[in-house]
């Protein structure tokens, strides 16, 4: 697969130090997300945390909510609800398209 993995949002390509630098957080922040089960990175053969782009995006969302003063639990719940709402909206669009196609079929 090689370089093509870098296009995979779930490929764990970023080490903790790099992730912390990208997100402008301390590594302890990422460890706390892992301990809480919010962002659970893959582990290298040596046990080092490795983050995917999708996990970095989630951590960034969590950080933004922390910056607004929310607790870990509140931020995690808000992110979960936002994701559920996005999924519901996507499903509504799909169902509306199917309904429209069914009505157009004689």
N, C-alpha and C positions, 0 to 999 in steps of 0.2 A: 504494500500500500504506500509506503514511503511518505513523500511530501504531501500526498493527497489527504493524509490524516489531518493536516492543518486546517482543511476546510470543514472537518467534522466538529460541530459545536460541542460534542460530548467527549472528544479526545482529551485526555489529561496531559496537556503539554506544558503547563506553567507550574514551576516550583513555588513553594510558599513565599520565599523572599521576593521573587519576581511579582507574585500576585499582590503581596502587601504593598510593594512599590507602585504597581499600576493603580491600585485602589487608594493609595495614599493613606494607608492604615498601618497599624502595628501588627506584627504577626499574631499577637495575643487576640486581636479581634477575630482573625480567621480561625484560630484555635477555639474560641468561644462559640463560633457558629458551628464548628464541627462537633464540639461537646454537646451542644443543644440539638444536634441532628438536623439542623437547617441546611447546611452545606456540608456534605460528606465527601471529601475528595478521595480519589484513588490513592493508593500507596505504592511507592516504588519498591523495588526489591529490597532496598535498605530501610524501608519504613518511612520515607519522606513523603509528605503530602504533595500531590500533583493535582492541579485544578484545570478544569475544562473552561472553554469560553462561556458556556452556559452557566457554570457555577460562578464564574467571575461576575457575570451580569447580575445574578441573584445576590451575590455578596454586595455589589454596588447598590442595588435596590435597598438592601437591609441597612447599609451605611447611611443612605439618604434619610431613611426613617429614623435611625438613631440620632442623626444630626438635628432632626426635628424634635427630639426629646422623648421618643417612644422607647419603651422597654423591649428587650429581646422577644418576649412572648407576644407583645402587642404587634411589633413589627412583623414577626413571623406569621401571625394570623392575618394581618393586612395583606401581605404578599400572597398568602394562600387564597384569600378571597378575591384579590385582583386577578389571579390566574384562573380561578373558577369562573369569574365573570367574563374574562376574555374567551375562554373555551365555550361558554354558553352563547356569547355573541357570534362566534364563528359557526356554531351549530345552527343558530337561528338563520343566518345568511344561507347556509346550505339547505335548510328546510324550505326557506322562501323560494330559493332557486328551483328546487324540486317541484314545489307546488306550482310555480309559474310554468315550468315545462309540462307538467301534467295537464294544466288548463289549456295549454297551447296545442296539445295533441288531440286531434279530432276523434 
